[in-house]
Amino acid sequence: MMYQLLRDVPSGKKIELTFDLIETTRLLVLAGLRQRFPDADSDELRRRFISKLLPRTAVIEAYGFDPDKLA
């Protein structure tokens, strides 16, 4: 039933729902990081968030820090 409902949703609405889901997921990850690291500043939270999204080697290459060595 759910798949049929999703098939009937217009493409524009599917894109909107996808972006809403991405934003909600981003907010939930950030909330979890804030809870685990309450003293972290915005730069540290950004680094920790990035390290959740990308493989370690990509983080080192693209952003210049090793996520395994975050304080």
N, CA, C and O atoms as a MOPAC input file, in Angstrom:
PM7 MOZYME 1SCF
protein

 N      0.82600 1    -1.18700 1     0.00000 1
 C      0.00000 1     0.00000 1     0.00000 1
 C      0.87500 1     1.25700 1     0.00000 1
 O      0.61400 1     2.19900 1    -0.74800 1
 N      1.92900 1     1.26800 1     0.85500 1
 C      2.79800 1     2.43500 1     0.94100 1
 C      3.50400 1     2.70000 1    -0.38200 1
 O      3.63300 1     3.85000 1    -0.80200 1
 N      3.96500 1     1.62900 1    -1.04300 1
 C      4.64300 1     1.80200 1    -2.33400 1
 C      3.69900 1     2.37600 1    -3.38100 1
 O      4.10200 1     3.20500 1    -4.19700 1
 N      2.47200 1     1.94600 1    -3.35900 1
 C      1.48700 1     2.48400 1    -4.31100 1
 C      1.26400 1     3.97100 1    -4.05300 1
 O      1.21300 1     4.76500 1    -4.99300 1
 N      1.13400 1     4.34700 1    -2.79800 1
 C      0.96200 1     5.76300 1    -2.46400 1
 C      2.15200 1     6.58600 1    -2.94600 1
 O      1.98000 1     7.67700 1    -3.49000 1
 N      3.35700 1     6.06200 1    -2.74300 1
 C      4.55200 1     6.78800 1    -3.17800 1
 C      4.63400 1     6.87900 1    -4.70500 1
 O      5.10100 1     7.88300 1    -5.24400 1
 N      4.18500 1     5.84500 1    -5.39200 1
 C      4.18800 1     5.89100 1    -6.86700 1
 C      3.27400 1     6.98200 1    -7.38200 1
 O      3.53100 1     7.57000 1    -8.43300 1
 N      2.21900 1     7.25200 1    -6.65700 1
 C      1.23400 1     8.23800 1    -7.09700 1
 C      1.60700 1     9.68500 1    -6.75900 1
 O      0.95900 1    10.61800 1    -7.23300 1
 N      2.63600 1     9.87200 1    -5.94900 1
 C      3.05400 1    11.21600 1    -5.55800 1
 C      3.77200 1    11.87300 1    -6.74100 1
 O      4.62000 1    11.24400 1    -7.37400 1
 N      3.44000 1    13.13100 1    -7.04400 1
 C      4.12200 1    13.82500 1    -8.14200 1
 C      5.63200 1    13.94900 1    -7.87400 1
 O      6.06300 1    14.00000 1    -6.72200 1
 N      6.41700 1    13.99400 1    -8.93800 1
 C      7.88300 1    14.03500 1    -8.83300 1
 C      8.36700 1    15.19000 1    -7.96900 1
 O      9.26300 1    15.01000 1    -7.14500 1
 N      7.79000 1    16.36900 1    -8.14500 1
 C      8.20100 1    17.52800 1    -7.35500 1
 C      8.00800 1    17.30700 1    -5.87200 1
 O      8.84100 1    17.71800 1    -5.06300 1
 N      6.93100 1    16.67000 1    -5.51600 1
 C      6.65000 1    16.38400 1    -4.10300 1
 C      7.63000 1    15.34900 1    -3.56300 1
 O      8.05100 1    15.43500 1    -2.40900 1
 N      8.00000 1    14.36200 1    -4.40100 1
 C      8.98300 1    13.35700 1    -3.97000 1
 C     10.32100 1    14.01900 1    -3.67300 1
 O     10.98400 1    13.68100 1    -2.69200 1
 N     10.71500 1    14.96200 1    -4.52100 1
 C     11.96600 1    15.68200 1    -4.29500 1
 C     11.88100 1    16.47400 1    -2.99700 1
 O     12.82200 1    16.46800 1    -2.20300 1
 N     10.76500 1    17.15200 1    -2.77600 1
 C     10.57200 1    17.91900 1    -1.54500 1
 C     10.64600 1    17.01500 1    -0.32100 1
 O     11.28500 1    17.36300 1     0.67200 1
 N      9.99800 1    15.86200 1    -0.38600 1
 C     10.03100 1    14.91800 1     0.73100 1
 C     11.44700 1    14.39500 1     0.97500 1
 O     11.85500 1    14.20100 1     2.12000 1
 N     12.18800 1    14.16900 1    -0.10400 1
 C     13.56400 1    13.69800 1     0.01500 1
 C     14.42600 1    14.73000 1     0.72900 1
 O     15.18400 1    14.38600 1     1.63500 1
 N     14.31400 1    16.00100 1     0.32100 1
 C     15.09400 1    17.05100 1     0.97800 1
 C     14.68200 1    17.24000 1     2.43200 1
 O     15.52600 1    17.50700 1     3.28700 1
 N     13.39500 1    17.10200 1     2.71500 1
 C     12.93900 1    17.18000 1     4.11000 1
 C     13.54100 1    16.05800 1     4.94500 1
 O     13.95200 1    16.27500 1     6.08500 1
 N     13.59000 1    14.86200 1     4.37500 1
 C     14.16900 1    13.71900 1     5.08200 1
 C     15.65800 1    13.93600 1     5.33000 1
 O     16.15400 1    13.63400 1     6.41500 1
 N     16.37500 1    14.45400 1     4.33900 1
 C     17.80300 1    14.73700 1     4.49300 1
 C     18.02000 1    15.76100 1     5.60600 1
 O     18.89100 1    15.57700 1     6.45600 1
 N     17.24600 1    16.82400 1     5.60500 1
 C     17.38500 1    17.87100 1     6.62200 1
 C     17.05700 1    17.34100 1     8.01500 1
 O     17.75000 1    17.66300 1     8.98000 1
 N     16.02000 1    16.54000 1     8.12300 1
 C     15.65900 1    15.95300 1     9.40600 1
 C     16.76600 1    15.04000 1     9.91900 1
 O     17.09800 1    15.06500 1    11.10500 1
 N     17.33300 1    14.23800 1     9.03000 1
 C     18.43000 1    13.35300 1     9.41000 1
 C     19.63400 1    14.16100 1     9.87800 1
 O     20.26600 1    13.81200 1    10.87500 1
 N     19.95800 1    15.24400 1     9.16000 1
 C     21.07500 1    16.11500 1     9.53500 1
 C     20.85400 1    16.69000 1    10.94000 1
 O     21.77000 1    16.70400 1    11.76300 1
 N     19.64900 1    17.15500 1    11.20100 1
 C     19.33900 1    17.73100 1    12.51100 1
 C     19.42500 1    16.68600 1    13.61800 1
 O     19.89600 1    16.98700 1    14.71500 1
 N     18.98000 1    15.47200 1    13.34700 1
 C     19.05400 1    14.40400 1    14.34500 1
 C     20.50100 1    14.01900 1    14.64300 1
 O     20.85900 1    13.79500 1    15.79900 1
 N     21.33000 1    13.94100 1    13.60400 1
 C     22.74700 1    13.62500 1    13.81600 1
 C     23.40200 1    14.72500 1    14.64400 1
 O     24.12600 1    14.43200 1    15.59600 1
 N     23.15900 1    15.98000 1    14.29700 1
 C     23.73000 1    17.09700 1    15.05800 1
 C     23.24700 1    17.10000 1    16.50400 1
 O     24.03100 1    17.37300 1    17.41300 1
 N     21.97900 1    16.80400 1    16.72900 1
 C     21.45200 1    16.74400 1    18.09200 1
 C     22.14600 1    15.63700 1    18.88700 1
 O     22.47300 1    15.81400 1    20.06000 1
 N     22.36300 1    14.50400 1    18.24000 1
 C     23.06900 1    13.41300 1    18.91000 1
 C     24.50000 1    13.79100 1    19.24700 1
 O     25.00000 1    13.45400 1    20.32000 1
 N     25.16600 1    14.49800 1    18.32400 1
 C     26.53500 1    14.93700 1    18.58000 1
 C     26.57500 1    15.96100 1    19.71900 1
 O     27.47000 1    15.91600 1    20.56400 1
 N     25.61200 1    16.87500 1    19.74100 1
 C     25.55900 1    17.86700 1    20.82700 1
 C     25.33900 1    17.18700 1    22.17700 1
 O     25.89000 1    17.60600 1    23.19500 1
 N     24.53200 1    16.14000 1    22.16700 1
 C     24.27100 1    15.41400 1    23.40800 1
 C     25.52100 1    14.65900 1    23.87500 1
 O     25.82900 1    14.64800 1    25.06700 1
 N     26.23300 1    14.03300 1    22.94600 1
 C     27.43800 1    13.27400 1    23.29700 1
 C     28.61400 1    14.16000 1    23.64900 1
 O     29.46600 1    13.77900 1    24.45100 1
 N     28.66500 1    15.36500 1    23.04000 1
 C     29.79300 1    16.27400 1    23.24400 1
 C     29.26600 1    17.66600 1    23.59800 1
 O     29.35800 1    18.58800 1    22.78900 1
 N     28.71300 1    17.81900 1    24.80600 1
 C     28.05600 1    19.07800 1    25.16900 1
 C     28.99400 1    20.28400 1    25.22000 1
 O     28.53900 1    21.42100 1    25.10300 1
 N     30.28200 1    20.05400 1    25.39100 1
 C     31.23600 1    21.17000 1    25.46200 1
 C     31.86300 1    21.50200 1    24.11500 1
 O     32.69400 1    22.40600 1    24.03300 1
 N     31.48700 1    20.79700 1    23.06600 1
 C     32.07800 1    21.01400 1    21.74000 1
 C     31.59900 1    22.34500 1    21.15700 1
 O     30.42900 1    22.70900 1    21.26900 1
 N     32.53700 1    23.05600 1    20.53400 1
 C     32.15300 1    24.29400 1    19.85100 1
 C     31.65700 1    23.94800 1    18.44000 1
 O     31.66700 1    22.78200 1    18.04300 1
 N     31.23000 1    24.95400 1    17.69800 1
 C     30.63700 1    24.71000 1    16.38000 1
 C     31.63200 1    24.08600 1    15.40900 1
 O     31.24200 1    23.27000 1    14.57400 1
 N     32.91500 1    24.45500 1    15.50100 1
 C     33.92900 1    23.85500 1    14.62200 1
 C     34.10400 1    22.36300 1    14.90000 1
 O     34.19200 1    21.55600 1    13.97500 1
 N     34.15200 1    22.01200 1    16.17100 1
 C     34.29100 1    20.59000 1    16.51200 1
 C     33.05700 1    19.80900 1    16.08000 1
 O     33.18500 1    18.69700 1    15.56600 1
 N     31.86600 1    20.36700 1    16.27700 1
 C     30.64700 1    19.68400 1    15.83800 1
 C     30.64500 1    19.49600 1    14.32300 1
 O     30.22500 1    18.45200 1    13.82400 1
 N     31.11400 1    20.50500 1    13.59700 1
 C     31.18900 1    20.40300 1    12.13500 1
 C     32.13100 1    19.28100 1    11.73700 1
 O     31.80400 1    18.48100 1    10.86100 1
 N     33.30500 1    19.21000 1    12.37500 1
 C     34.26400 1    18.15100 1    12.06700 1
 C     33.68500 1    16.77400 1    12.39600 1
 O     33.84200 1    15.82900 1    11.62400 1
 N     33.02700 1    16.66900 1    13.52900 1
 C     32.43900 1    15.38100 1    13.90000 1
 C     31.31000 1    14.99200 1    12.93900 1
 O     31.15100 1    13.81800 1    12.60500 1
 N     30.53300 1    15.97700 1    12.50100 1
 C     29.46200 1    15.70700 1    11.54900 1
 C     30.04100 1    15.22100 1    10.22000 1
 O     29.56700 1    14.23800 1     9.65000 1
 N     31.06500 1    15.91400 1     9.73400 1
 C     31.71000 1    15.51900 1     8.48100 1
 C     32.24600 1    14.09700 1     8.58300 1
 O     32.12600 1    13.30800 1     7.64600 1
 N     32.83500 1    13.78000 1     9.72600 1
 C     33.41300 1    12.44800 1     9.89300 1
 C     32.35000 1    11.35100 1     9.91700 1
 O     32.66300 1    10.18000 1     9.69800 1
 N     31.10400 1    11.72100 1    10.18000 1
 C     30.00400 1    10.75100 1    10.11500 1
 C     29.58500 1    10.47800 1     8.66500 1
 O     29.05400 1     9.41100 1     8.35800 1
 N     29.83000 1    11.45300 1     7.77500 1
 C     29.34400 1    11.35600 1     6.41100 1
 C     30.31400 1    10.68800 1     5.44900 1
 O     29.90200 1    10.01800 1     4.50200 1
 N     31.59800 1    10.87500 1     5.69800 1
 C     32.60700 1    10.45000 1     4.73900 1
 C     33.55800 1     9.42500 1     5.33900 1
 O     33.73400 1     9.36300 1     6.55600 1
 N     34.16900 1     8.62500 1     4.47600 1
 C     35.20000 1     7.71200 1     4.96900 1
 C     36.41100 1     8.49700 1     5.49600 1
 O     36.66300 1     9.62500 1     5.07100 1
 N     37.13400 1     7.90100 1     6.40200 1
 C     38.27200 1     8.55300 1     7.05000 1
 C     39.24800 1     9.13200 1     6.03200 1
 O     39.66800 1    10.28100 1     6.16900 1
 N     39.61100 1     8.36300 1     5.02400 1
 C     40.59500 1     8.83700 1     4.04300 1
 C     40.07900 1    10.06100 1     3.28300 1
 O     40.85500 1    10.96500 1     2.97100 1
 N     38.80800 1    10.09800 1     2.99100 1
 C     38.23200 1    11.24900 1     2.29500 1
 C     38.22400 1    12.48700 1     3.18900 1
 O     38.46200 1    13.59700 1     2.71300 1
 N     37.95400 1    12.30400 1     4.47200 1
 C     37.96800 1    13.42500 1     5.41800 1
 C     39.37400 1    14.00800 1     5.49300 1
 O     39.54900 1    15.22500 1     5.44400 1
 N     40.36900 1    13.14600 1     5.61100 1
 C     41.75400 1    13.61200 1     5.69800 1
 C     42.13200 1    14.35800 1     4.42600 1
 O     42.71600 1    15.44000 1     4.48900 1
 N     41.80500 1    13.78600 1     3.27700 1
 C     42.17900 1    14.39900 1     2.00400 1
 C     41.43600 1    15.71000 1     1.74500 1
 O     42.04500 1    16.69200 1     1.32200 1
 N     40.14700 1    15.73100 1     1.99300 1
 C     39.33700 1    16.90600 1     1.64800 1
 C     39.37800 1    17.99900 1     2.71400 1
 O     39.34200 1    19.18500 1     2.38800 1
 N     39.45400 1    17.60300 1     3.99000 1
 C     39.31700 1    18.58100 1     5.06900 1
 C     40.57100 1    18.74200 1     5.92000 1
 O     40.66300 1    19.67800 1     6.71400 1
 N     41.53400 1    17.84000 1     5.76200 1
 C     42.81300 1    17.99000 1     6.42500 1
 C     42.84300 1    17.64100 1     7.90300 1
 O     43.73700 1    18.09600 1     8.61700 1
 N     41.90000 1    16.85000 1     8.38200 1
 C     41.97200 1    16.38000 1     9.76900 1
 C     41.62600 1    14.90000 1     9.80600 1
 O     40.91200 1    14.38200 1     8.94800 1
 N     42.15000 1    14.24400 1    10.82000 1
 C     41.92500 1    12.81600 1    10.99500 1
 C     40.78400 1    12.63100 1    11.99900 1
 O     40.93900 1    12.97100 1    13.17200 1
 N     39.64200 1    12.10000 1    11.55800 1
 C     38.50900 1    11.95900 1    12.48400 1
 C     38.80200 1    11.00600 1    13.64500 1
 O     38.14000 1    11.07200 1    14.68000 1
 N     39.78100 1    10.12800 1    13.48000 1
 C     40.13600 1     9.22300 1    14.57700 1
 C     40.89700 1     9.94900 1    15.68300 1
 O     41.07400 1     9.40300 1    16.77200 1
 N     41.34600 1    11.16700 1    15.41300 1
 C     42.12700 1    11.90700 1    16.40400 1
 C     41.38500 1    13.11200 1    16.96700 1
 O     41.99400 1    14.01400 1    17.54300 1
 N     40.06300 1    13.12100 1    16.79700 1
 C     39.28000 1    14.20200 1    17.39400 1
 C     39.28100 1    14.05600 1    18.90100 1
 O     39.20300 1    12.94700 1    19.43100 1
 N     39.36800 1    15.16500 1    19.57500 1
 C     39.42800 1    15.15700 1    21.05100 1
 C     38.17300 1    14.62200 1    21.66900 1
 O     38.06900 1    14.55200 1    22.89400 1

